[in-house]
Amino acid sequence: MMRALADDLSFPARHRGSALVLALLIAGLVAVLAVQLGQAFVLQANRTENGLLQTSFNAYLQGAETLAAQALAVDGVDSQIDHLQEAWATRLPPFPTDDGWLEVQLIDAQGLYNLNNLSVTSRYHDDLSVPPTQRFSEQQKQFIRLLQSFTDYPLSEAEAIEITEAVIDWIDADDQPAGPGGAESLYYSAEALALNAANQFVVDVSELALVRHMTPALLMRLQPLVTALPMPTALNINTAAPEILGVINASQDLEPLPAESVSALTQYRAQTVFTETTELATVPVLQGIGDKIALNENQGDDENGQSRPYGVSSEYFVIYASATIGERTRFMKALLFRDENGVRTLTRNFAL
């Protein structure tokens, strides 16, 4: 009887231990759920905040693009010449917004060297027996001169021609090498990273990294000075970057202008707006060569009239914009095209 009573008294104690364990398990589960719910709340809050931030960034950046397009549209009505003294070319300081800062810069894409101009050929482009000054079009000669213009990365004329031939082959539609330095799909298929020549216009300047003879050091120097537009274009002598002005030379000369001549031409242009490309013949610093520059498709080697080597107006412009909200900044680059129908955006890229 005493044993049964003892068993009855010990029964609640065992249950009290089980209840305590169960209570601890429930408390732990509640704590885990609370943490998970808290994390989910924070994650959702962050997503909402990021979504709102992205909306704000897009609004500021695309607003800057719209204003740039309007400025270009007004300029296109008021003037048929594009130069660096116009309002659109003025570099504005950063200006405040309700949330931070906005920076905008509009540049003339035709003030850079358009890589797709290398598609413009001369009537002698297949004849390796003629001198290079005849075999290459004026647009191709411009690139040969540009390649030789880097004092900290000197290239000979022969090296510049080899690189030019390779880029021409990357762009042209055939599989016939443009010269000894050229490279078509047969060459690239034998490389460690087998690929084919693009055989189409360059879409992005970074493609040059894949081209024969191109080195990272040379590409680094070229990138700020070249662009890839959807079609061949004239180099605007009013807006060309000072480093690009050196590609202007007599048609029979594959060397760039000397540095002192480039500096003098830059200073002359700062005081004068070219209204016609023929005015190059009267520039004092170009005395003796000005009348030997191939100015349009009826002079020099260009037989197909795809574009004139030089011009005084432009159709393609690039807008660079950055918006800062708090400690975060977003960037945008857009390519704008302007013609008699107005201004429209061809490409737009965002970056952190």
C-alpha positions in Angstrom: 0.0 0.0 0.0 2.8 2.4 0.9 4.5 1.6 -2.5 1.3 2.5 -4.4 1.0 5.7 -2.5 4.6 6.6 -3.3 4.0 5.9 -7.0 0.9 8.1 -6.9 2.9 11.0 -5.4 5.8 10.7 -7.9 3.4 10.8 -10.9 2.9 14.6 -10.9 6.7 15.2 -10.6 7.3 13.3 -13.8 4.7 15.3 -15.6 6.0 18.5 -14.2 9.4 17.8 -15.9 7.8 17.0 -19.2 5.7 20.1 -19.0 8.9 22.2 -18.4 10.6 20.6 -21.4 7.5 21.3 -23.6 7.4 24.9 -22.4 11.0 25.4 -23.2 10.5 23.9 -26.7 7.5 26.2 -27.3 9.5 29.2 -26.1 12.4 28.3 -28.4 10.0 27.8 -31.3 8.4 31.2 -30.6 11.8 32.8 -30.5 12.8 31.3 -33.8 9.6 32.3 -35.4 10.0 35.8 -34.0 13.6 36.1 -35.4 12.4 34.8 -38.8 9.5 37.2 -38.9 11.8 40.0 -37.9 14.2 39.1 -40.6 11.4 38.8 -43.2 10.1 42.2 -42.1 13.6 43.8 -42.4 14.1 42.1 -45.8 10.7 43.4 -47.1 11.5 46.8 -45.7 14.8 46.8 -47.5 13.2 45.7 -50.7 10.6 48.4 -50.4 13.3 51.0 -49.7 15.5 49.8 -52.6 12.4 49.8 -54.9 11.6 53.4 -53.9 15.3 54.4 -54.3 15.5 52.8 -57.8 12.3 54.6 -58.8 13.8 57.9 -57.6 17.1 57.2 -59.4 15.4 56.3 -62.6 13.2 59.5 -62.4 16.2 61.7 -61.9 18.4 60.1 -64.6 15.7 59.8 -67.2 14.7 63.4 -66.4 18.2 64.5 -67.2 18.0 62.6 -70.5 14.8 64.3 -71.4 16.2 67.7 -70.7 19.3 66.9 -72.8 17.1 65.7 -75.7 15.1 69.0 -75.5 18.3 71.1 -75.5 19.5 69.2 -78.6 16.2 69.6 -80.3 16.1 73.3 -79.8 19.7 73.6 -80.9 18.9 71.6 -84.1 16.3 74.2 -85.0 18.4 77.2 -84.2 21.7 76.1 -85.9 22.9 73.7 -88.5 26.4 73.7 -87.0 27.5 72.1 -83.8 30.4 73.4 -81.8 31.7 73.6 -78.2 30.5 77.2 -77.6 26.9 76.1 -77.8 24.7 75.7 -74.7 24.4 71.9 -74.9 28.2 71.6 -74.7 28.5 73.6 -71.5 29.6 71.4 -68.6 27.3 72.2 -65.7 28.3 71.9 -62.1 26.4 69.4 -59.9 23.0 70.7 -58.9 21.0 69.8 -55.8 17.8 67.8 -55.9 15.3 67.0 -53.2 17.2 63.9 -52.3 20.8 64.7 -53.2 22.7 65.7 -56.3 22.5 65.3 -60.1 25.4 65.6 -62.5 24.9 65.8 -66.3 27.3 66.0 -69.2 26.4 65.9 -72.9 29.1 65.3 -75.5 29.2 65.0 -79.2 29.8 61.4 -80.1 31.1 62.5 -83.5 33.9 64.4 -81.8 35.4 60.9 -81.1 36.7 58.4 -83.7 33.9 56.1 -84.8 35.3 52.6 -85.1 32.7 51.7 -87.7 34.2 54.3 -90.1 36.8 51.6 -90.8 34.1 50.0 -93.0 34.5 52.8 -95.5 36.9 51.5 -98.1 38.8 52.9 -101.1 38.6 51.6 -104.6 42.0 50.0 -104.1 41.4 48.3 -100.8 41.9 44.8 -102.4 45.1 45.7 -104.2 48.1 45.1 -101.9 50.5 46.3 -104.6 49.5 50.0 -104.2 50.9 52.2 -101.5 49.0 52.3 -98.2 48.0 55.9 -98.8 46.0 54.7 -101.8 44.9 51.4 -100.4 43.2 52.9 -97.3 40.3 55.3 -97.3 40.6 58.6 -95.5 38.6 57.3 -92.5 41.0 54.3 -92.2 44.0 56.7 -92.4 42.5 58.6 -89.5 42.7 55.5 -87.4 46.3 54.7 -88.5 47.3 58.3 -87.4 45.4 57.9 -84.1 47.3 54.7 -83.2 50.6 56.6 -83.7 49.6 59.5 -81.5 50.3 58.1 -78.0 53.7 59.4 -76.9 53.7 57.0 -73.9 52.8 54.0 -76.1 54.8 54.6 -79.4 53.8 52.6 -82.5 55.4 52.6 -85.8 53.5 53.2 -89.0 53.8 49.6 -89.9 52.4 48.5 -86.5 49.5 50.9 -86.8 48.7 49.5 -90.3 48.7 45.9 -89.0 46.3 46.8 -86.1 44.1 48.8 -88.6 43.9 45.8 -91.0 42.9 43.5 -88.1 40.1 45.8 -87.0 38.9 46.2 -90.6 38.7 42.4 -90.8 36.8 42.2 -87.6 34.1 44.6 -89.1 33.9 43.6 -92.8 31.6 40.9 -94.0 34.1 38.8 -96.0 36.7 36.3 -95.0 39.5 37.8 -97.0 42.3 39.4 -94.8 42.7 43.1 -95.5 46.4 42.7 -95.5 49.4 41.0 -93.8 48.2 42.2 -90.4 44.6 41.2 -90.9 42.8 38.4 -89.2 39.6 36.6 -90.2 37.8 33.6 -88.6 40.4 31.1 -89.7 43.0 33.0 -87.6 40.7 33.3 -84.5 39.5 29.7 -84.6 43.1 28.6 -84.1 43.5 30.7 -80.9 43.3 29.3 -77.4 39.9 30.9 -77.1 38.4 29.9 -80.4 36.0 32.3 -81.9 35.0 33.9 -85.2 35.5 37.4 -86.5 32.4 39.4 -85.8 32.0 40.4 -89.5 29.7 43.2 -88.5 29.8 46.7 -87.1 31.4 47.0 -83.7 28.6 47.3 -81.1 30.8 48.2 -78.1 34.4 49.5 -77.9 35.3 46.6 -75.6 35.2 44.3 -78.6 38.6 45.6 -79.5 40.0 43.4 -76.8 39.3 40.4 -79.0 41.1 41.7 -82.1 44.5 40.6 -83.2 47.4 42.8 -82.2 45.3 44.7 -79.6 46.9 44.9 -76.2 45.3 46.0 -72.9 47.6 48.9 -72.7 46.7 50.2 -76.1 43.0 49.6 -75.5 43.2 51.6 -72.3 44.5 54.6 -74.3 42.0 54.2 -77.1 38.8 53.8 -75.1 38.3 57.5 -74.1 38.9 58.6 -77.7 36.8 56.1 -79.8 33.1 55.1 -80.0 31.0 52.7 -81.9 28.1 54.3 -83.7 25.4 52.4 -85.7 26.8 53.8 -89.1 29.8 55.6 -90.5 29.8 59.3 -89.5 31.8 62.4 -90.3 34.3 63.6 -87.7 33.1 66.9 -86.4 36.1 69.2 -86.6 34.4 71.7 -84.3 33.9 69.3 -81.4 36.7 66.7 -81.9 38.6 66.0 -78.7 42.1 67.6 -78.8 43.7 64.2 -78.9 41.6 63.4 -82.0 42.6 66.6 -83.9 45.9 64.9 -84.7 44.2 62.6 -87.2 43.7 65.5 -89.5 46.5 65.5 -92.0 47.3 65.5 -95.8 45.8 62.6 -97.5 49.2 61.3 -98.6 50.5 61.4 -95.0 49.8 58.5 -92.6 51.5 60.2 -89.6 49.5 62.3 -87.1 50.0 66.0 -86.8 52.9 66.9 -84.6 51.9 67.7 -81.0 52.7 71.4 -81.3 50.5 71.6 -84.4 47.6 69.9 -82.5 48.0 72.4 -79.7 48.0 75.4 -82.1 44.9 74.0 -83.9 43.1 73.5 -80.6 43.8 77.1 -79.6 42.7 78.4 -83.0 39.5 76.4 -82.8 38.7 77.9 -79.4 38.4 81.3 -81.1 36.8 80.2 -84.3 33.9 78.1 -85.3 34.2 76.2 -88.6 31.2 76.7 -90.8 32.5 74.5 -93.6 35.3 71.9 -93.7 37.0 73.7 -96.6 38.0 76.3 -94.0 40.7 73.9 -92.8 42.7 75.0 -95.9 43.0 78.5 -94.4 44.1 77.6 -90.9 47.6 79.0 -90.3 48.9 76.0 -88.5 47.8 73.8 -91.5 49.5 75.9 -94.0 50.9 73.7 -96.8 48.7 70.7 -96.0 45.3 72.2 -95.6 44.5 72.0 -99.3 45.7 68.3 -99.3 43.2 67.1 -96.8 40.5 64.8 -98.2 37.4 66.6 -97.1 34.6 64.6 -98.7 33.7 61.6 -100.7 34.7 63.3 -104.0 38.3 63.7 -102.8 40.9 61.2 -101.7 40.1 57.5 -101.9 36.6 57.1 -100.6 34.6 55.7 -103.5 31.3 54.6 -102.0 30.1 57.9 -100.4 29.0 56.2 -97.1 30.1 59.3 -95.2 32.4 62.2 -95.4 35.6 62.0 -93.4 35.0 65.5 -91.8 32.0 67.6 -91.0 30.8 70.6 -88.9 27.5 69.2 -87.6 26.5 66.0 -85.8 23.7 63.6 -85.3 24.9 61.4 -82.5 25.4 62.6 -78.9 26.1 60.8 -75.6 24.7 61.9 -72.3 26.5 60.9 -69.0 24.4 61.4 -65.9 24.8 60.4 -62.2 22.3 60.8 -59.4 23.3 60.7 -55.7 20.8 60.0 -53.0 22.3 59.8 -49.5 25.4 57.7 -49.8 24.3 55.9 -53.0 25.0 56.9 -56.6 23.7 55.5 -59.8 25.1 56.3 -63.3 23.5 56.3 -66.8 24.9 56.5 -70.3 22.6 57.1 -73.2 23.2 57.5 -77.0 20.9 60.1 -78.6 20.3 60.5 -82.3 19.0 63.8 -83.8 17.7 64.4 -87.2 15.0 66.5 -88.9 12.4 64.3 -87.1 13.6 65.2 -83.6 15.7 63.5 -81.0 15.4 59.9 -79.9 17.3 57.6 -77.6 19.0 54.6 -79.3 20.6 53.0 -76.3 20.5 53.5 -72.5 22.7 51.8 -69.8 22.6 52.0 -66.0 25.4 51.2 -63.6 26.1 51.3 -59.9 
